[in-house]
């Protein structure tokens, strides 16, 4: 009697979250990164420390700087034809203040969140 090989599970790589948004806030700066998870490389990283963005901001560390970072991040991600990203919040981060501002403007640009 011949036993057939087991049926392979479907390829789960298409279900994995490929691009993850991580944010870091200090008293002086707002940083956001989109990380490509299969390779663990930073795909995009706008920051309020960038010289091109500093000229358009009044201050670089408050809630007013966060929407500009979110808008720039969303535009950069859409230029690379990435339709959706997932958000990774650290334990102490809540959907409030700077975090809310970045995420809302990423959505306003046209990205979808997983």
Secondary structure as UniProt FT lines:
FT   HELIX           12..15
FT   STRAND          19..25
FT   STRAND          30..36
FT   TURN            37..40
FT   STRAND          41..44
FT   TURN            48..49
FT   HELIX           51..54
FT   TURN            55..56
FT   HELIX           63..79
FT   TURN            80..81
FT   STRAND          84..87
FT   TURN            91..92
FT   HELIX           98..109
FT   STRAND          112..113
//
